[in-house]
Amino acid sequence: MFKVWKFPKWLIGFFMLIFISNMAYATETTQQHLQAKPKSKILVVMTNHSAYPTRSDTTGLWLTELTHFYDVALAAGYDMDFVSPRGGVVPLDERSLKPIYVDQSAKKHLADPQFMQRLNNTLTPNAIDPSHYKAVYYTGGHGTMWDFPNNQALKNISEKIYQQGGIVSAVCHGVGGLLPLQDTTGKALIAGRTVTGFANIEESLSGIKSQVPFSLQDGLVTRGAKYKRGFLPFTSYVITDDRIITGQNPQSSKEIAEAVVKRLKTLN
């Protein structure tokens, strides 16, 4: 009543081989997917401070020091969390919003409600678990000179990230965030290390020298760092000293991002 189909043994074996191969490939792919770890995140630190002592305009985050870094790190596959000393709103430096400084990428971010929502709702340091991060990046803007160096919570976070093998990086005035950092012996983390940061000559040329609470360049030298700067003011200059990476000025934002991503690849 039912017709019995007879297949050559070699054909049955052929189909069995294909079936087993496909099963093995699927299993291997699944295992690789399960074993693949997502890239660790980068913690981006921004200022809450906006007031100069006597100037009528305001300071805060220098916008492209965030956006240039953000674009490079995001393109490399890294997620980022935003934190500030007090959490909440990050003010934007008025001068950084002038047409001469705001490029197309920065304009795009300014027009992005989700991105701006993140800037208006940054995390507080007590919400941060340092074990989740492979790098910390201190953005700049003159405001950082007031609320980065003396923030104990940010200090603790950055020290833990470094102690667990991560990268500590900063650009422009954000390098002030490295001043209080110490190694496990209590020695200044930047002592004997080659770093850069906003130069005294740039402070004078920018017209803000009389407004800042201290000289960043002098502060770095006082803590034993080997300070270097680019030959020309306001040109990109980045120094990588193992897992401490610093950029001199706003023009260095993209280059420092590339340097951080390059060094992160060696840690993964």
Backbone hydrogen bonds, N-H to C=O, Kabsch-Sander energy under -0.5 kcal/mol:
donor,donor_aa,acceptor,acceptor_aa,energy
5,W,3,K,-0.6
7,F,5,W,-0.6
11,L,8,P,-0.7
12,I,8,P,-1.9
13,G,9,K,-2.5
14,F,10,W,-1.7
15,F,11,L,-2.2
16,M,12,I,-2.2
17,L,13,G,-2.1
18,I,14,F,-2.0
19,F,15,F,-2.4
20,I,16,M,-2.6
21,S,17,L,-2.4
22,N,18,I,-2.4
23,M,19,F,-2.1
24,A,20,I,-2.3
25,Y,21,S,-2.4
26,A,22,N,-2.5
27,T,23,M,-2.3
28,E,24,A,-2.5
29,T,25,Y,-2.7
30,T,26,A,-2.3
31,Q,27,T,-2.4
32,Q,28,E,-2.5
33,H,29,T,-2.3
34,L,30,T,-2.3
35,Q,31,Q,-2.4
36,A,32,Q,-1.9
41,K,132,H,-1.5
42,I,79,D,-2.2
43,L,135,A,-2.8
44,V,42,I,-0.6
44,V,81,D,-3.0
45,V,43,L,-0.6
45,V,137,Y,-3.0
46,M,83,V,-2.4
59,T,50,S,-2.8
61,L,91,P,-3.1
62,W,140,G,-1.1
63,L,61,L,-0.9
65,E,62,W,-1.8
66,L,62,W,-0.6
66,L,63,L,-1.8
67,T,63,L,-2.3
68,H,64,T,-2.0
70,Y,66,L,-3.1
71,D,67,T,-2.4
72,V,68,H,-1.6
73,A,69,F,-2.6
74,L,70,Y,-2.7
75,A,71,D,-2.0
76,A,72,V,-1.2
77,G,74,L,-1.6
78,Y,73,A,-2.4
81,D,42,I,-1.8
83,V,44,V,-2.6
84,S,123,L,-2.0
88,G,122,T,-2.7
90,V,119,L,-1.4
93,D,61,L,-2.7
94,E,58,T,-1.7
97,L,93,D,-0.6
97,L,94,E,-1.3
98,K,95,R,-1.6
101,Y,98,K,-2.2
102,V,98,K,-1.9
103,D,101,Y,-0.8
107,K,103,D,-2.3
108,K,104,Q,-2.2
109,H,105,S,-2.1
110,L,106,A,-2.4
111,A,107,K,-1.5
112,D,109,H,-1.3
116,M,112,D,-2.5
117,Q,113,P,-2.1
118,R,114,Q,-1.6
119,L,115,F,-1.6
120,N,116,M,-1.6
121,N,118,R,-0.7
122,T,88,G,-2.2
122,T,119,L,-0.5
123,L,82,F,-2.8
127,A,124,T,-2.1
128,I,125,P,-1.8
132,H,129,D,-2.2
133,Y,130,P,-1.9
134,K,41,K,-2.4
135,A,41,K,-1.0
136,V,167,I,-2.2
137,Y,43,L,-3.0
138,Y,169,S,-2.4
139,T,45,V,-2.4
139,T,137,Y,-0.7
143,G,60,G,-0.7
144,T,141,G,-1.8
145,M,142,H,-1.9
146,W,143,G,-1.7
147,D,143,G,-1.3
148,F,144,T,-2.0
151,N,148,F,-1.5
152,Q,150,N,-0.9
155,K,151,N,-2.0
156,N,152,Q,-2.5
157,I,153,A,-2.1
158,S,154,L,-2.6
159,E,155,K,-2.4
160,K,156,N,-2.0
161,I,157,I,-2.3
162,Y,158,S,-2.2
163,Q,159,E,-2.6
164,Q,160,K,-1.7
165,G,162,Y,-1.8
166,G,161,I,-2.6
167,I,134,K,-2.5
168,V,243,R,-2.7
169,S,136,V,-2.5
169,S,167,I,-0.5
170,A,245,I,-1.8
171,V,138,Y,-2.1
172,C,247,G,-2.0
174,G,171,V,-2.1
175,V,172,C,-1.5
176,G,173,H,-2.0
177,G,174,G,-2.3
178,L,175,V,-2.0
179,L,176,G,-1.0
181,L,178,L,-1.0
183,D,187,K,-2.9
186,G,183,D,-1.7
189,L,181,L,-2.7
191,A,188,A,-1.5
192,G,224,G,-3.1
193,R,190,I,-2.2
195,V,193,R,-0.6
195,V,226,K,-1.8
198,F,172,C,-0.7
203,E,199,A,-2.2
204,S,200,N,-2.2
205,L,201,I,-2.4
206,S,202,E,-2.1
207,G,203,E,-0.6
207,G,204,S,-0.9
208,I,203,E,-1.4
209,K,203,E,-1.0
211,Q,208,I,-2.2
212,V,208,I,-1.3
216,L,214,F,-0.6
219,G,215,S,-2.2
220,L,216,L,-2.3
221,V,217,Q,-1.9
222,T,218,D,-2.6
223,R,219,G,-1.2
224,G,221,V,-2.0
225,A,220,L,-2.1
226,K,193,R,-3.1
227,Y,225,A,-1.0
228,K,195,V,-2.2
235,T,232,L,-0.7
239,I,246,T,-2.7
241,D,239,I,-0.6
241,D,244,I,-2.9
242,D,240,T,-0.6
244,I,241,D,-1.7
245,I,168,V,-2.2
245,I,243,R,-0.5
246,T,239,I,-2.4
247,G,170,A,-2.0
248,Q,237,Y,-2.4
252,S,249,N,-2.2
253,S,250,P,-1.6
256,I,252,S,-2.6
257,A,253,S,-1.5
258,E,254,K,-2.1
259,A,255,E,-2.0
260,V,256,I,-2.5
261,V,257,A,-2.5
262,K,258,E,-2.2
263,R,259,A,-2.2
264,L,260,V,-2.6
265,K,261,V,-1.8
266,T,262,K,-0.6
266,T,263,R,-0.8
267,L,263,R,-0.5
267,L,264,L,-1.4
268,N,264,L,-1.3
